[in-house]
């Protein structure tokens, strides 16, 4: 495993997956990690998200909901970055990226992983029942069926 795309959605499942990832990737020499978020509330043609990838403060237009979503992702990126670095992962091998929803969350994750030339995708699993999954959809389920890469689906810590 050389390059990992870690899909981040600010959920408790993602937090658990980050804790697991932080226990593994520091022991993989040369491994690079990209934290990636699909921003479902940001218009696709917004150029403001380009700044999020460079860790530059954003000025988001279009309502408080957009600003809140961007702030939550920025904070979560910082939290996961600290967790990884505190566990010995080199900060120079870590990057962040966020893009607006385009083709669907799972397909956007796959597209980003392929664009970044990643060989592994890591996601947290929310633990939905079959009925909930049918009604709400499941990104991890979609990724299992569509991703042409290695996929780690990590459940929440009990």
RAQUISUL-V911056 format. One record per residue. N is the residue number from 1. RES is the residue in one small letter. SS is DSSP state (H for helix, E for strand, L for the rest). NEAR is the number of other ideal C-beta (glycine too) atoms within 12 Angstrom. D_FIRST is the distance of its C-alpha to the first C-alpha in Angstrom with 1 decimal. Layout:
BEGIN
n=N res=RES ss=SS near=NEAR d_first=D_FIRST
n=N res=RES ss=SS near=NEAR d_first=D_FIRST
END
This chain:
BEGIN
n=1 res=x ss=L near=24 d_first=0.0
n=2 res=x ss=L near=20 d_first=3.8
n=3 res=x ss=E near=29 d_first=6.1
n=4 res=x ss=E near=40 d_first=7.3
n=5 res=x ss=E near=43 d_first=10.9
n=6 res=x ss=E near=48 d_first=12.9
n=7 res=x ss=E near=51 d_first=16.2
n=8 res=x ss=L near=44 d_first=19.1
n=9 res=x ss=L near=35 d_first=22.6
n=10 res=x ss=L near=31 d_first=24.4
n=11 res=x ss=L near=26 d_first=24.9
n=12 res=x ss=H near=20 d_first=25.0
n=13 res=x ss=H near=28 d_first=22.2
n=14 res=x ss=H near=36 d_first=20.0
n=15 res=x ss=H near=26 d_first=21.2
n=16 res=x ss=H near=26 d_first=20.3
n=17 res=x ss=H near=40 d_first=16.8
n=18 res=x ss=H near=43 d_first=16.6
n=19 res=x ss=H near=26 d_first=18.0
n=20 res=x ss=H near=28 d_first=15.5
n=21 res=x ss=H near=38 d_first=12.5
n=22 res=x ss=H near=31 d_first=14.6
n=23 res=x ss=H near=20 d_first=14.8
n=24 res=x ss=H near=24 d_first=11.1
n=25 res=x ss=H near=36 d_first=9.3
n=26 res=x ss=H near=22 d_first=12.1
n=27 res=x ss=H near=14 d_first=11.1
n=28 res=x ss=L near=23 d_first=7.7
n=29 res=x ss=L near=13 d_first=9.4
n=30 res=x ss=L near=16 d_first=9.0
n=31 res=x ss=L near=28 d_first=6.7
n=32 res=x ss=E near=27 d_first=8.9
n=33 res=x ss=E near=45 d_first=10.3
n=34 res=x ss=E near=38 d_first=13.1
n=35 res=x ss=E near=46 d_first=15.7
n=36 res=x ss=E near=41 d_first=17.5
n=37 res=x ss=E near=40 d_first=20.8
n=38 res=x ss=E near=36 d_first=23.0
n=39 res=x ss=E near=41 d_first=26.5
n=40 res=x ss=L near=25 d_first=28.8
n=41 res=x ss=L near=26 d_first=32.0
n=42 res=x ss=L near=33 d_first=31.7
n=43 res=x ss=L near=21 d_first=33.3
n=44 res=x ss=L near=17 d_first=31.1
n=45 res=x ss=L near=13 d_first=33.1
n=46 res=x ss=L near=27 d_first=32.8
n=47 res=x ss=L near=17 d_first=31.7
n=48 res=x ss=L near=28 d_first=31.7
n=49 res=x ss=H near=34 d_first=28.0
n=50 res=x ss=H near=21 d_first=27.0
n=51 res=x ss=H near=20 d_first=28.2
n=52 res=x ss=H near=37 d_first=26.0
n=53 res=x ss=H near=26 d_first=22.9
n=54 res=x ss=L near=16 d_first=24.7
n=55 res=x ss=L near=20 d_first=25.8
n=56 res=x ss=L near=14 d_first=29.4
n=57 res=x ss=L near=13 d_first=32.0
n=58 res=x ss=L near=27 d_first=32.8
n=59 res=x ss=L near=16 d_first=36.1
n=60 res=x ss=L near=30 d_first=35.7
n=61 res=x ss=L near=15 d_first=38.7
n=62 res=x ss=L near=21 d_first=39.4
n=63 res=x ss=L near=14 d_first=40.1
n=64 res=x ss=H near=12 d_first=39.2
n=65 res=x ss=H near=17 d_first=36.7
n=66 res=x ss=H near=25 d_first=34.5
n=67 res=x ss=H near=22 d_first=34.8
n=68 res=x ss=H near=19 d_first=34.0
n=69 res=x ss=H near=32 d_first=30.8
n=70 res=x ss=H near=36 d_first=29.6
n=71 res=x ss=H near=23 d_first=30.7
n=72 res=x ss=H near=27 d_first=28.9
n=73 res=x ss=H near=39 d_first=25.6
n=74 res=x ss=H near=32 d_first=26.2
n=75 res=x ss=H near=20 d_first=27.0
n=76 res=x ss=H near=33 d_first=24.0
n=77 res=x ss=H near=35 d_first=21.6
n=78 res=x ss=H near=23 d_first=23.5
n=79 res=x ss=H near=23 d_first=23.3
n=80 res=x ss=H near=41 d_first=19.6
n=81 res=x ss=H near=30 d_first=19.2
n=82 res=x ss=H near=18 d_first=21.6
n=83 res=x ss=H near=31 d_first=20.0
n=84 res=x ss=H near=39 d_first=16.6
n=85 res=x ss=H near=21 d_first=18.5
n=86 res=x ss=H near=16 d_first=21.0
n=87 res=x ss=L near=23 d_first=18.4
n=88 res=x ss=L near=19 d_first=17.3
n=89 res=x ss=L near=31 d_first=14.5
n=90 res=x ss=L near=19 d_first=15.8
n=91 res=x ss=H near=21 d_first=17.6
n=92 res=x ss=H near=13 d_first=17.1
n=93 res=x ss=H near=23 d_first=13.4
n=94 res=x ss=E near=34 d_first=14.5
n=95 res=x ss=E near=28 d_first=16.4
n=96 res=x ss=E near=34 d_first=18.4
n=97 res=x ss=E near=34 d_first=19.7
n=98 res=x ss=E near=41 d_first=22.3
n=99 res=x ss=E near=36 d_first=24.1
n=100 res=x ss=E near=30 d_first=27.1
n=101 res=x ss=L near=27 d_first=27.0
n=102 res=x ss=L near=23 d_first=27.5
n=103 res=x ss=L near=17 d_first=26.7
n=104 res=x ss=L near=18 d_first=25.8
n=105 res=x ss=H near=31 d_first=23.2
n=106 res=x ss=H near=30 d_first=20.8
n=107 res=x ss=H near=23 d_first=21.3
n=108 res=x ss=H near=33 d_first=21.1
n=109 res=x ss=H near=43 d_first=17.7
n=110 res=x ss=H near=31 d_first=16.5
n=111 res=x ss=H near=28 d_first=18.4
n=112 res=x ss=H near=39 d_first=16.8
n=113 res=x ss=H near=34 d_first=13.2
n=114 res=x ss=H near=20 d_first=14.4
n=115 res=x ss=H near=17 d_first=16.4
n=116 res=x ss=L near=29 d_first=13.8
n=117 res=x ss=L near=15 d_first=11.6
n=118 res=x ss=L near=34 d_first=8.7
n=119 res=x ss=L near=24 d_first=6.5
n=120 res=x ss=E near=33 d_first=6.9
n=121 res=x ss=E near=41 d_first=10.3
n=122 res=x ss=E near=43 d_first=11.7
n=123 res=x ss=E near=44 d_first=15.5
n=124 res=x ss=E near=35 d_first=18.3
n=125 res=x ss=E near=29 d_first=20.8
n=126 res=x ss=L near=26 d_first=24.5
n=127 res=x ss=L near=21 d_first=25.9
n=128 res=x ss=L near=21 d_first=28.4
n=129 res=x ss=L near=11 d_first=30.9
n=130 res=x ss=H near=11 d_first=31.2
n=131 res=x ss=H near=9 d_first=34.2
n=132 res=x ss=H near=13 d_first=32.6
n=133 res=x ss=H near=18 d_first=29.6
n=134 res=x ss=H near=11 d_first=32.1
n=135 res=x ss=H near=10 d_first=34.1
n=136 res=x ss=H near=15 d_first=31.5
n=137 res=x ss=L near=17 d_first=28.5
n=138 res=x ss=L near=28 d_first=25.0
n=139 res=x ss=H near=37 d_first=22.1
n=140 res=x ss=H near=33 d_first=19.6
n=141 res=x ss=H near=24 d_first=21.9
n=142 res=x ss=H near=25 d_first=21.9
n=143 res=x ss=H near=35 d_first=18.1
n=144 res=x ss=H near=22 d_first=18.0
n=145 res=x ss=H near=15 d_first=20.5
n=146 res=x ss=H near=24 d_first=19.5
n=147 res=x ss=L near=31 d_first=15.8
n=148 res=x ss=L near=18 d_first=14.6
n=149 res=x ss=L near=28 d_first=10.9
n=150 res=x ss=E near=20 d_first=9.1
n=151 res=x ss=E near=32 d_first=11.1
n=152 res=x ss=E near=29 d_first=11.6
n=153 res=x ss=E near=30 d_first=15.4
n=154 res=x ss=E near=31 d_first=16.6
n=155 res=x ss=E near=22 d_first=20.3
n=156 res=x ss=L near=20 d_first=22.7
n=157 res=x ss=L near=16 d_first=23.5
n=158 res=x ss=L near=6 d_first=27.0
END
